[in-house]
Amino acid sequence: MLPFYIMLFLQLLIPVKSKSVEITRTLKQEGFHRDLETVLSFKLEKEIVEKLTWSCQLLLVENLPSGVYVDVDQLSSLPDNIQVLVDSDVDIEAPEYASPPLLVYIFTNLTSDRSSITLPVHVRYHRPSNVSEYAQILIENPKIYSTCLHLSDYENTEGIGAPCDNQNSSQCLWNRLQVLYNEGKSAISLQVPIGVEQHSLFVGATTLLVTMTGCVILVWKIVKKSVDLQMRKKQL
Amino acid sequence: MLKAVYTLSIFGYCVIALLLRLALIGYGEWQDRSLMVKFTDVDYKVFSDAAHYVHQGKSPYNRSTYRYTPILAFMLLPNITLTPLFGKVMFSVFDILTGYLIYLVLKHQKYSIQQAQMYSCLWLYNLLPMAVSSRGNAESVMTALVMICMMSLCKKQVVLSALLYGLTVHFKIYPVTYALTIYFHLSHPSSKTDHYMKKVLNLFLPNKDKVYFVLISVLTLVLLTVVFYHWYGWKFLYESYIYHIVRKDIRHNFSPYFYMLYLTAEQDSVLWMKLLVFLPQLCLVLAFSMKYYTDLPMSWFLITFTFVTTNKVCTSQYFLWYLSLLPLIIPSIQMSIKRAIVLTITWFLGQAVWLQAAYLLEFKGQNTFIWIWMAGLLFFTINFNIIYNIIEYYKPLMQVPSYLSKKRK
């Protein structure tokens, strides 16, 4: 009798040991147009990998900061097994300080124990500064959800209601997966060049000086220049 | 063989030019299927999607970033019902039409058939418009409209040209800058003995043609606006007119004002700066309108060239607006071949310098704002130097009365 209670007690103390998805995030390319690559690796038994079909759905929920955006037109030409839904309209011309953060749902299917998702993101213009020539943008790690039975070992207790697919016509219950991020970092960062505020006066004055001078010279030229006629080479 | 080419009529040149464009469209199909880098213009999908909505009886403005007149979506309906290539073929036909109209305008200006053919070939066999229209960009519809409008004005068909002008401005707003020069153009010629003041007065005072032109073009524009507003509501007004006027894009572009506007984007109190940015555009459009109104190609070319160069936002797509008018004025620019080549090289060089700095910013993430700005000012200077030289070496075939300059004998 006693060992049973001890066992029960111990079971309550030690949580059920569930597995974690290992996630590696990298930003490829430089400058304003980047590829945000997310690699998910699962430790699955061979039999389960063989059972994986197109119905083993994964959902990545990205919370993109206002410093970056996704181009909805570009997203429609991603590979077939990746569908993306953005929660709001995206103004691709607006600067960072006039833009809201974006909630991006990425739907994909797990067909092996490894899945790689590349999301093209673009950097917005940022407010000029007189402290640094670059601004830093932090992109948080995504939350991973699934409806797939084969991944129950990875499930966390939380579940959310989210769109079933990128058509956004119905809601599904998604189970959140336990994750382990590479090197334990909670976000990936990138640098973006920004205008130098100290340049304002010099740039403004020089620009207007050049354009006004050009304008005055041309107007002067138009007024002074008399129009002569061409000598006709042959009579038509 | 060479003789056969030489004796081709304008129709022959047009047919060959069209075949070349069709071949490019065919090549584009191959590239889109085979390579990562797509040949088709991103906007082509926008037009096609808008046509799709119209086909379903919905508003073309359901497609985000559709910022054009609904007429364009109607014109592209065969994209849905016939073949997705229809639009590209249609844009190529408009492109050829532009070339043919260049020929007609030059002939109307009493240039020889050989000259008219030669200069229209500068457009028909120019790689830039060729690529633009076969990639599915609608810019050629605009160049053709501007050209038809000019042709009807040259032929003194006031009602027709007013209808076309209203339609052209409805399609894209920039030809609104030609309004003043058209108004002056419709003045009755004043006699040589007239007093200076009388001549100027004659320019501004209305006559029958001017009243007709203003009324009909304004009515056309208003009618089109009212009809489409009735059908598609506020979204039409915003996307096809207001957006283009209030557009405040601070991202890097060829404009000399780009960095200044980026640095001061959040300062609302700088009204005087806005005025100073607007002033050169206004002064030069006024000056060109008064000086060259008798020669519409010359005045429209200079107005468009300065308007694009001094605009707050300037991208390479806008260059086509003045390049389409260039073949019309080349025969009246009497500069040496050497000078013309040097000026052309500086124009390309200015863009190359800017593109290099912009590449380092956009694709390498280096802070090159100050270099992009300097390259923008350099390109501005180069463009103004070209305009200066065009004015200097301008010698038209026809009489141009001078109101702004005192005739020196």
Interface residues (C-beta under 8 A of the other chain):
Chain A: Q29 E30 G31 F32 H33 V72 D73 D89 E93 P95 Y97 Y125 R127 P128 E133 Y134 Q191 V192 P193 I194 G195 V196 E197 H199 S200 V203 G204 T206 T207 L208 V210 T211 M212 G214 C215 I217 L218 V219 K221 I222 V223 K224 K225 S226 V227 D228 L229 Q230 R232 K234 L236
Chain B: V42 K45 V46 S64 T65 K110 S112 R247 D249 I250 R251 P256 Y257 Y259 M260 Y262 L263 T264 A265 E266 M273 L276 V277 L279 P280 C283 L284 A287 F288 K291 T306 T310 S332 Q334 L361 E362 F363 K364 G365 Q366 N367 T368 F369 I370 W373 L377 F380 T381 F384 I387 Y388 I391 E392 Y394 K395 P396 L397 M398 Q399 V400 S402 L404 S405 K406 K407 R408
